[in-house]
Each structure stands twice: as structure tokens, then as C-alpha cells.
Amino acid sequence: MNKYLVILAVSFFSFQFAAAQTVLPFLFSDNMVLQQQQMVSIWGRDKANTKISVSGSWGKSANTVTDANGEWKLKLQTPAAGGPFNIRIKGTTEISLKNVLIGEVWFCSGQSNMEMPVKGYMNQPVVGSNEAILNSAADRIHFLNTPRGSSLTPLYNLKSEWQVASPSTTGNISATAYFFAKKLQSVLRVPVGIIHSSWGASKIESWMNAESLTGFKNNIIPDVLPAKDPQTIPGMMYNSLLHPYIGYTIKGVTWYQGESNRSNADEYVGLFTSMIKLWRSKWQQGDFPFYFVQIAPHDTKNLNAAFLREAQLKTMQTVTNTGMAVTMDIGEPNLIHPSQKEQVGNRLAYWALAKDYNIPGIAFSGPVYSKMEKTEDGKIILAFDYAAMGLTGFGKPLTDFEIAGEDKVFHPAQAKIVNDKRGVLLVWNDDIKKPVAVRYAFKSWAVGSLFNTQGLPASSFRTDEW
């Protein structure tokens, strides 16, 4: 458990700062990226009732006075994207921050599939990692990796630092976050900052506080630090890996998590919705974009993963300003960490580029089932959203469709794209004369076969609620 106490010690030290010293959280350091054209939040500590002045070399400044506890917080106007700039913080002492970029800032979080670095895990590769690392020096991407740690109370600070993407550092960046940032940077031509905070096997409950967990089964936040696996315990990640960043001005969030909640997928829509609401309320930036990855197919021999994917789909359909990157076509049967992380990062970026940066003419979602209709000859017609140019299997058979009659027993089905209608599919089984429901890839393991013509895969789905 000692390794989890390191962050606690750092947090305690930050509270017990020297009486005559201006102190900033590690979050504010050389190489950081600030969100462009915003009143960004900057905070720190000093002696009580001390005047604090913050000025950026782009010509803007702001002032405040510390409160009785020595805490201060202010907002500084940022310019259009660019840099590098310097920032001077003057209180009891003076701090100078160098190589500060102004651009787009995203908070990237989740469990091991978000944590998986560009260099991959042992014996678990990331496709294209060597080329990505080799060419990363050309990117204006800066990143901050969060060290692991747990706490019983919300932390103010933790020991981390901003780094510049380069061949010597890029291998350690979250692969999903890096490829997301790389796509944004290549299209927008502005600096991109990534704050990465994730922990493998973390449950969604660990990223929530007591209030947001009210009414859910696994909602007890412990009074003592857990001896092992703190990332599975309610409140632990919220306190240690999220709270220190709350308030840092961001554009939005990307999230890759869900595998650890397959066993309680029935609660996931509620949990996920509550967590998003919590994060947005704490950041006080309105309903900022929240884009997430649907978990990929993985052979677990049960339907838990299908129910979890369904819960993620329902969250996208019901929560404002969310989007989901589907990975039905890039799963691996015996490996929970798909190697095609560039695909994942790109698909998250499509949402941001289309929705937040107003890039016209691009698809950002794969087909999403919308409605069904029964035909007189015993077939079912399915219609899909996000298929403006139609559907395709790219020359391969449409697989993993199932159909059920009134007995509610599912059997393999044939599927055919209706060529004279956009986003419409015909599904049938000649032995089922009165079909009532269809499922597509609604199992733990399947290879996605249905796409829109822009190459984005359809989510697994079912038309029944059995």
C-alpha cells in the first residue's frame, strides 16, 4: 500500500507550503497547454491576504488576493492558438513558466485501454507504434501523464509534469489519446494538450463521488485505504486521479472504460449518466463534449459485454453532447486490449472535428439502429441513422445477424442491404415465418460486418428488450 501513499504525501506537502512562498499545483508548469480564446482558470497558494499577479507574454494579466487560508484562483484571458509563451506569477515570490502553448486541451480518462501507451504493453502491440513514435517530433502535442495513487479525500495536487511529444517521450503517452490529439493537430494546425488520467481495471464507480453514487448498489466509499485494487473502489479515482484537475479549462473529455463493469451492465446507463453529470457540474463549463469508446468485442462466453455496449449506446442516445466511437470491427477474441488504437483515436477525433470544430462533410458515427418494420412475406426491415450515403459490408457477407419468432428463440439470419433505399437492411430466416425481433453482433465476440459507406462500423444492437 506504500506506493499509494506517495500521492498523499505530495498532497499534504502542497497544503503545508512554506509560509513565505508562492506555490502552484504541478499542473501549472513549463510546457503546459492552455485552452485558446478562453478565460482560463489558474490557481495556487501563498500567505494569507497576499496580492497575486498573473501575466502572460501575449499581453494579458489578472490580479487577485489570497483568502484567509492562503488560497487564490483567477481567470486569465488567452489569445488565439499559438506560442510558445511565458507566464509570470508574482506573489510573495515569483514563478516563471516557459514554453506555454495556447491551443486545444482535452482530458482523457478511463481504464487500461485508455492507459495503454503508444509503445504498447508487454507482448501486446499497438499497430503503427514505431512510425508514430519516430514522427512525433513534428507534432505540437504536449501531454501530462498522471501517476497512480489513491486517497480517502479529494486531493488538491499530485506530482506530474507536462512533456513535449518526441521520439523519447511519445511511447509513454496513452495511445488512444495520442492518436486523437494527432488527428486534431494535423487538421486544425494548432497545439493540442492532453491531460491523461486513467488506471487499468478501474470501475466507473471509482471515478464518482458519494453524492453521484446515491441509489446505486456499489456506492460505499471506504473509511480506510484499500489494501489492493483501489481503482475498483467507489470514490478512489475521483479523489486522486480526477479531483486535482477539476477546474483546469478544457475543451472536452474522451473516455475509454467499461470492461470492468460488464458484470453490472444493467446499472451502467445510470452510472455513466450520473458520472458525466458530476464531471460537468464540477468543471462548471456547461455541457462540454464527452466522447467515449464503446468496448470492443472480446470472447467472454456470455452476453455481459453485449449488454455493456448497449448501455454505452443508450448513453450516447440520451445524454446531451456525447458521442461514441464504435470498435466492433477491431476487437480481438483473446485479448482485451485491441491493437488498432489509431483507429480508435481517429474515430473519437471525427466526433470532435465535426461537432466542436465544425469541419464539414465528414462522417463521425457509424450506423445506429433506429426502427424496424415487418413485411408480409416474413422478413424484417431495419432502418439506421448515420448512414446518409447508405450501408455496406465492403464486399464481405453480413454476419452475426439473428432473428427470433414468437417463441423468442434466436436463430442465425441472412441480411441484405436494400439498394434503392439509404440506410435500410432486410433480415430474414426462411424457417421463421413470423419474426418479431432482430439482433446484430449481440454477443461477447463478433466481427463487425456492417458499416456506413464512410467506413465507420455499426454498433451491436437488439430490437427486443428480453
Buried (B, 14 or more C-beta within 10 A) or exposed (E): EEEBBBBBEBBEEBBEBEEEEBBBBBBBBBBBBBBBEBEBBBBBBBBEEBEBBBBBBBEEBBEBEBEEEBBBEBBBBBBEBBBBBBBBBBBBEEBEBEBBBBBBBBBBBBBBBBBBBBBBBEEBBBBBBBEBBEEBEEBBBBBBBBBBBBBBEBBBBBBBEBBBBBEEBBBBBBBBBBBBBBBBBEBBEBBBBBBBBBBBBBBBBBBBBEEBBEEBEBBEBEEEBBEEBBBBBBBBBBBBBBBBBBBBBBBBBBBBBBBBBBEBBEBBBEBBBBBBBBBBEBBEBEEBBBBBBBBBBBBBEEBBBBBBBBBBBBBBEEBEBBBBBBBBBBBBEEBBBBBBBBBBBBBBBBBBBBBBBEBEEEBBBBBBBBEBEEEEEBBBBBBBBBBEEBBBBEEEEBBBBBBBBEEEEBEEBBBBBBEEEBBBBBBBBEEBEEBBBBBBBBBBBBBBBBBBBBEBBBBBBBBEEE
